[in-house]
Amino acid sequence: MPQKILDQLSADATRYRKIRHDLHAHPELGFEEHRTAKVVCEELRRLSIGFHTNIGRTGVVGFIQGRDTSSGRAIGLRADMDALPIRECTGLGYASADDGKMHACGHDGHVAMLLAAAAYLQRTRNFNGVVYLIFQPGEEGYNGGLEMVKDGLFEQFPIEEVYALHNWPALPLGTVSIPVGPVMAASDRITIRIRGKGGHGGIAPQRTVDPVLIAGHVIVAAHSIVSRNLDPLDAGVLSLCAVAGGCLAGFNVIPDEVVLTGTARSLRPEVQLVLEARLRETVESVARGLGGSATLEYEPNVPATINSEPQTRLARDAAQDVVGEQHVVRQPLPSLGGEDFAYMLRERPGAYIHLGTGDSDHVHGLHTSHFDFNDAAIPIGSAVLSRIAERALPLDNNN
């Protein structure tokens, strides 16, 4: 049966490749996915699949009833829809028609895979219960997953478990990685405001309290926090990524203020607390020691994405059915990227899957201007999603 799934989905690949290319050519940023949602709704309508719109602003939720629904159970399969504010440099025939926006993270492929899975599940209905198809807006920094939760996703639809997958160019095409526990990191935003006393940098620097100098010391001190405060076996990242202060034309003017921005990543709440506490102490004490002052705005963005063990085992078994045991990573490692699917996993148990898409023609990483989703992954990913549904909601003799 699993091979039959892959065969059938491979037969549908041309249609969903075309849909993917259309979405790629018309990228939309978070909560602007009106055209994308329309494409989704048109395909669901063509497949005679019922759906609800405007869940979490521009989200869509479809639903498919199995051949039997006596179990009273339901699961959710999620795909994100939004693009990124990046200028595309691929030169593809279906490259973005909207300069400055592109699908640089493969969400066009995720939508295509979930639609392909929907076509198979609607045709076969080889499950007992209901499968909900969650097309989520605003994953790229907009917390669209949280918006759908706040809009009553799990109250309107009796979803017991929820699953998602993300294309992963760092893994070979057809490889699947599904860690138990943390799979993606908590992602926090950092803003540090350093205040001093400006003045002439050539005539009387001694009369200033130089926030640029303080910023330099803060940067060096902050970047030592992970190495000297975390257990070497614990994952954590603290990066200050941008500096703003003064004016380039004012080469001899010391400003009153410098602002630093950055990010912190962690897989465990305990690590997150250490990073925030030590950064706050470091920023304030370094600035005070050099005669200035500083404040830290530490803004949790998304929590860690944590896979539940039973659902991870089920997803691994489903993936093994499709790609074979040798292509399921035996010791999968989490990523320190952030993912707002975490909000759904806080409400319901489930699993987040990395689907390998790397090959000799797809060497560019996520969020780069040369990235393009690997179309060869469409039948594989949709087969994994379909098999998850069949395993989670089994008919008699379905496994």
C-alpha positions as CSV (number, residue, x, y, z in Angstrom):
1,M,0.0,0.0,0.0
2,P,2.7,2.6,0.8
3,Q,4.3,2.1,-2.6
4,K,0.9,2.6,-4.2
5,I,0.6,6.0,-2.4
6,L,3.9,7.1,-3.9
7,D,2.9,5.8,-7.3
8,Q,-0.4,7.6,-7.3
9,L,1.1,10.9,-6.0
10,S,3.9,10.7,-8.6
11,A,1.2,10.4,-11.3
12,D,-0.3,13.7,-9.9
13,A,3.1,15.5,-9.8
14,T,2.7,17.4,-13.0
15,R,-0.5,19.2,-11.9
16,Y,1.0,20.2,-8.5
17,R,4.3,21.2,-10.0
18,K,2.3,23.7,-12.1
19,I,0.5,25.0,-9.1
20,R,3.8,25.3,-7.3
21,H,5.3,27.3,-10.2
22,D,2.2,29.6,-10.3
23,L,2.5,30.3,-6.6
24,H,6.3,30.9,-6.9
25,A,5.6,33.5,-9.6
26,H,3.1,35.3,-7.4
27,P,4.6,35.4,-3.9
28,E,2.7,37.2,-1.1
29,L,4.0,38.2,2.3
30,G,2.4,37.4,5.6
31,F,-1.3,38.1,5.9
32,E,-1.3,39.3,2.2
33,E,-1.8,35.8,0.9
34,H,-5.2,36.6,-0.8
35,R,-4.3,35.2,-4.2
36,T,-2.5,32.2,-2.7
37,A,-5.6,31.4,-0.5
38,K,-7.8,31.8,-3.7
39,V,-5.6,29.2,-5.5
40,V,-5.9,26.9,-2.5
41,C,-9.7,27.3,-2.4
42,E,-10.1,26.8,-6.1
43,E,-8.2,23.5,-6.0
44,L,-10.1,22.3,-2.9
45,R,-13.3,23.2,-4.7
46,R,-12.2,21.2,-7.8
47,L,-11.6,18.2,-5.5
48,S,-15.0,18.6,-3.9
49,I,-13.3,19.2,-0.5
50,G,-15.1,21.5,1.9
51,F,-13.2,24.4,3.5
52,H,-13.4,27.5,5.7
53,T,-11.6,30.8,4.9
54,N,-10.3,33.7,6.9
55,I,-9.0,31.6,9.8
56,G,-6.1,33.6,11.3
57,R,-6.9,36.4,8.8
58,T,-5.9,34.8,5.5
59,G,-5.7,31.2,6.5
60,V,-7.8,28.3,5.0
61,V,-8.9,25.1,6.6
62,G,-10.2,22.2,4.5
63,F,-11.6,19.0,5.7
64,I,-11.9,15.4,4.4
65,Q,-14.0,12.7,5.9
66,G,-12.7,9.2,5.8
67,R,-14.4,6.1,4.5
68,D,-15.5,5.6,8.1
69,T,-15.9,8.3,10.8
70,S,-17.0,6.1,13.7
71,S,-13.7,6.7,15.5
72,G,-14.8,10.3,16.1
73,R,-11.1,11.3,15.7
74,A,-9.5,14.0,13.7
75,I,-6.0,15.2,12.9
76,G,-4.5,18.3,11.2
77,L,-1.9,18.6,8.4
78,R,-0.4,22.1,8.1
79,A,1.4,24.0,5.3
80,D,2.6,27.6,5.5
81,M,1.8,29.9,2.6
82,D,3.8,33.1,2.8
83,A,6.9,34.4,1.0
84,L,9.8,36.6,2.0
85,P,10.8,40.2,1.3
86,I,13.8,39.1,-0.9
87,R,14.7,40.0,-4.5
88,E,14.8,36.8,-6.5
89,C,18.0,36.1,-8.5
90,T,17.2,32.6,-9.9
91,G,16.5,33.5,-13.5
92,L,13.8,30.9,-13.6
93,G,11.0,31.0,-16.2
94,Y,8.5,31.1,-13.3
95,A,10.5,33.6,-11.1
96,S,8.7,36.1,-9.0
97,A,6.7,38.7,-10.9
98,D,6.8,40.9,-7.9
99,D,10.3,42.4,-7.5
100,G,11.4,42.3,-3.9
101,K,9.3,39.3,-2.9
102,M,10.0,35.7,-3.4
103,H,9.4,32.2,-2.2
104,A,12.8,31.7,-0.7
105,C,11.8,29.2,1.9
106,G,9.8,26.7,-0.2
107,H,6.3,27.5,1.2
108,D,5.1,27.3,-2.4
109,G,6.2,23.7,-2.3
110,H,4.6,23.1,1.1
111,V,1.2,24.3,-0.3
112,A,1.6,22.1,-3.4
113,M,2.4,19.0,-1.3
114,L,-0.6,19.5,1.0
115,L,-2.9,20.0,-2.0
116,A,-1.5,16.8,-3.6
117,A,-2.0,14.9,-0.3
118,A,-5.6,16.3,-0.2
119,A,-6.2,15.0,-3.7
120,Y,-5.0,11.5,-2.7
121,L,-6.9,11.4,0.6
122,Q,-10.1,12.7,-1.0
123,R,-9.9,10.0,-3.7
124,T,-9.0,7.1,-1.4
125,R,-10.5,8.0,2.0
126,N,-8.5,5.2,3.5
127,F,-8.9,6.4,7.1
128,N,-11.4,6.4,9.9
129,G,-12.1,10.0,11.0
130,V,-11.5,13.5,9.6
131,V,-8.4,15.1,8.2
132,Y,-8.2,18.8,8.5
133,L,-5.9,20.7,5.9
134,I,-4.4,23.8,7.5
135,F,-3.1,26.4,5.1
136,Q,-1.4,28.8,7.4
137,P,-0.5,32.5,6.7
138,G,2.3,34.6,8.1
139,E,4.9,32.1,9.2
140,E,7.9,34.3,8.3
141,G,8.0,36.5,11.4
142,Y,4.3,37.3,11.6
143,N,3.2,34.5,14.0
144,G,0.4,33.3,11.7
145,G,0.3,30.0,13.6
146,L,-0.5,31.9,16.8
147,E,-3.1,34.0,14.9
148,M,-4.9,30.8,13.8
149,V,-4.8,29.4,17.3
150,K,-6.2,32.7,18.7
151,D,-8.9,32.6,16.0
152,G,-10.2,29.4,17.4
153,L,-8.5,26.8,15.1
154,F,-8.8,24.0,17.7
155,E,-12.1,25.1,19.0
156,Q,-13.8,25.3,15.6
157,F,-12.2,22.0,14.4
158,P,-11.8,19.0,16.8
159,I,-8.2,18.3,15.9
160,E,-6.5,15.9,18.3
161,E,-3.0,15.8,16.7
162,V,-1.2,18.1,14.2
163,Y,1.6,17.5,11.8
164,A,3.7,19.6,9.4
165,L,6.8,19.2,7.3
166,H,9.4,21.6,6.0
167,N,11.7,21.1,3.0
168,W,15.3,20.9,4.1
169,P,18.0,21.4,1.4
170,A,20.7,20.4,3.8
171,L,19.4,16.8,3.7
172,P,19.6,14.6,0.5
173,L,16.4,14.4,-1.5
174,G,14.1,11.8,-0.1
175,T,15.6,11.8,3.3
176,V,13.4,12.4,6.3
177,S,14.5,13.7,9.8
178,I,12.0,13.8,12.8
179,P,13.6,14.4,16.2
180,V,11.8,13.6,19.4
181,G,11.4,16.6,21.6
182,P,12.8,20.0,20.5
183,V,13.1,20.1,16.7
184,M,13.3,23.9,16.2
185,A,14.4,26.6,18.6
186,A,12.8,29.4,20.6
187,S,13.6,32.5,18.6
188,D,13.9,35.8,20.6
189,R,14.5,39.3,19.4
190,I,17.0,41.6,21.2
191,T,17.2,45.4,21.2
192,I,19.9,47.1,23.2
193,R,19.8,50.9,23.6
194,I,23.0,52.4,24.8
195,R,23.0,56.1,25.9
196,G,25.9,58.3,26.5
197,K,26.8,62.0,25.9
198,G,27.7,63.0,22.4
199,G,30.3,65.5,21.3
200,H,33.3,66.3,19.0
201,G,35.4,63.2,18.4
202,G,38.4,65.1,17.4
203,I,38.5,68.2,19.6
204,A,37.2,67.0,23.0
205,P,36.4,63.2,23.1
206,Q,37.3,63.3,26.8
207,R,34.1,65.4,27.4
208,T,31.9,62.7,26.0
209,V,30.5,59.4,27.1
210,D,31.0,57.5,23.9
211,P,28.1,55.1,23.2
212,V,30.0,53.7,20.2
213,L,32.9,52.6,22.5
214,I,30.4,51.2,25.0
215,A,28.7,49.3,22.1
216,G,32.0,47.7,21.2
217,H,32.5,46.4,24.7
218,V,28.9,45.2,24.9
219,I,29.3,43.3,21.7
220,V,32.4,41.5,22.8
221,A,31.0,40.7,26.3
222,A,27.7,39.5,25.0
223,H,29.3,37.1,22.5
224,S,31.1,35.4,25.4
225,I,27.8,34.6,27.3
226,V,27.1,31.3,25.5
227,S,30.6,30.0,25.9
228,R,30.9,30.8,29.6
229,N,27.4,30.4,30.9
230,L,25.9,27.4,29.1
231,D,26.7,23.8,29.5
232,P,28.7,22.8,26.3
233,L,26.1,20.1,25.7
234,D,23.3,22.6,25.7
235,A,22.4,24.4,22.5
236,G,22.2,28.2,22.6
237,V,22.9,31.1,20.3
238,L,23.3,34.8,21.0
239,S,24.1,37.0,18.1
240,L,24.2,40.8,17.8
241,C,23.6,41.4,14.2
242,A,23.2,45.1,13.6
243,V,24.5,48.4,14.9
244,A,22.9,51.8,14.4
245,G,24.2,55.1,15.7
246,G,25.5,58.4,14.5
247,C,25.8,59.5,10.9
248,L,28.3,58.2,8.3
249,A,28.7,61.8,7.1
250,G,29.5,63.0,10.6
251,F,32.8,61.2,10.8
252,N,33.9,63.3,13.7
253,V,30.7,63.4,15.7
254,I,30.2,61.1,18.7
255,P,26.4,60.4,19.0
256,D,24.3,60.3,22.1
257,E,22.9,56.9,21.4
258,V,23.7,53.6,19.7
259,V,21.2,50.8,19.1
260,L,22.1,47.1,18.7
261,T,19.7,44.4,17.5
262,G,20.1,40.7,17.4
263,T,18.6,37.3,18.2
264,A,18.8,34.6,20.8
265,R,18.0,30.9,20.2
266,S,17.5,28.1,22.6
267,L,15.9,24.6,22.7
268,R,15.1,24.6,26.5
269,P,13.3,27.2,28.6
270,E,16.0,27.0,31.2
271,V,18.6,28.0,28.6
272,Q,16.3,30.8,27.4
273,L,16.2,32.2,30.9
274,V,19.9,32.1,31.3
275,L,20.5,33.9,28.1
276,E,18.1,36.7,28.9
277,A,19.3,37.2,32.5
278,R,23.0,37.2,31.7
279,L,22.6,39.5,28.7
280,R,20.7,42.0,30.8
281,E,23.3,41.9,33.5
282,T,26.1,42.3,31.0
283,V,24.6,45.1,29.0
284,E,23.7,47.2,32.1
285,S,27.0,46.6,34.0
286,V,29.3,47.3,31.0
287,A,27.5,50.5,30.1
288,R,27.5,51.7,33.7
289,G,31.2,50.8,34.1
290,L,32.0,53.1,31.1
291,G,29.9,56.0,32.4
292,G,26.8,55.5,30.3
293,S,23.5,53.6,30.6
294,A,21.8,50.8,28.6
295,T,18.5,49.0,28.4
296,L,17.7,45.6,27.0
297,E,14.4,44.8,25.3
298,Y,14.3,41.0,25.2
299,E,11.2,40.0,23.2
300,P,10.3,36.3,22.9
301,N,9.2,35.7,19.3
302,V,8.3,32.1,19.0
303,P,8.7,29.3,21.5
304,A,10.6,26.1,20.8
305,T,8.9,23.6,18.5
306,I,8.7,20.4,20.5
307,N,7.6,17.1,19.0
308,S,5.6,14.7,21.1
309,E,7.1,11.2,21.3
310,P,4.1,9.1,20.2
311,Q,3.4,11.3,17.3
312,T,7.0,11.4,16.3
313,R,7.1,7.6,16.3
314,L,4.0,7.5,14.1
315,A,5.5,10.1,11.7
316,R,8.7,8.1,11.5
317,D,6.8,4.9,10.7
318,A,4.8,6.8,8.0
319,A,8.0,8.2,6.5
320,Q,9.7,4.8,6.6
321,D,6.7,3.4,4.7
322,V,7.3,5.9,1.9
323,V,11.1,6.3,1.7
324,G,12.4,3.2,3.4
325,E,14.1,2.7,6.7
326,Q,17.5,3.6,5.3
327,H,16.3,7.1,4.4
328,V,14.9,8.0,7.8
329,V,17.7,9.7,9.8
330,R,18.6,7.5,12.8
331,Q,19.9,10.2,15.1
332,P,18.1,13.4,14.0
333,L,19.3,16.7,15.3
334,P,17.2,19.8,16.0
335,S,17.7,23.1,14.2
336,L,18.2,26.5,15.8
337,G,15.8,28.0,13.3
338,G,12.5,29.3,14.6
339,E,9.1,28.1,13.5
340,D,5.7,29.3,14.6
341,F,4.2,25.8,14.2
342,A,5.3,25.7,17.8
343,Y,2.1,27.5,18.8
344,M,0.0,24.7,17.4
345,L,2.2,22.1,19.1
346,R,1.6,23.9,22.4
347,E,-2.1,23.3,22.0
348,R,-2.0,19.7,20.5
349,P,0.5,16.9,20.4
350,G,2.1,16.4,17.0
351,A,5.3,16.3,15.0
352,Y,7.3,18.6,12.7
353,I,9.2,16.9,10.0
354,H,12.3,17.9,7.9
355,L,12.0,16.6,4.4
356,G,15.3,16.4,2.5
357,T,15.3,18.2,-0.9
358,G,19.0,18.6,-1.6
359,D,20.5,17.3,-4.8
360,S,23.1,18.6,-7.4
361,D,20.6,21.0,-8.9
362,H,19.4,22.4,-5.6
363,V,22.4,23.5,-3.6
364,H,21.1,26.9,-2.4
365,G,19.9,27.2,1.2
366,L,16.7,28.6,2.6
367,H,16.2,32.4,2.6
368,T,18.7,33.0,-0.2
369,S,17.9,34.9,-3.4
370,H,18.9,31.9,-5.5
371,F,16.7,29.3,-3.7
372,D,14.1,27.2,-5.5
373,F,12.1,24.4,-4.1
374,N,12.9,20.9,-5.5
375,D,9.8,19.7,-7.4
376,A,11.0,16.1,-7.1
377,A,10.1,16.3,-3.4
378,I,6.4,17.0,-4.1
379,P,5.2,13.4,-4.4
380,I,7.5,12.3,-1.5
381,G,6.3,14.9,0.9
382,S,2.6,14.5,0.0
383,A,3.0,10.7,0.4
384,V,4.5,11.1,3.9
385,L,1.6,13.4,4.8
386,S,-1.0,11.0,3.4
387,R,0.6,8.1,5.2
388,I,0.6,10.0,8.5
389,A,-3.2,10.4,8.1
390,E,-3.7,6.7,7.4
391,R,-1.6,5.6,10.3
392,A,-3.1,8.2,12.7
393,L,-6.7,7.3,11.7
394,P,-6.5,3.7,10.8
395,L,-9.2,1.7,9.1
396,D,-9.2,-2.0,10.0
397,N,-6.1,-3.7,8.6
398,N,-4.8,-0.3,7.4
399,N,-1.3,-0.5,8.9
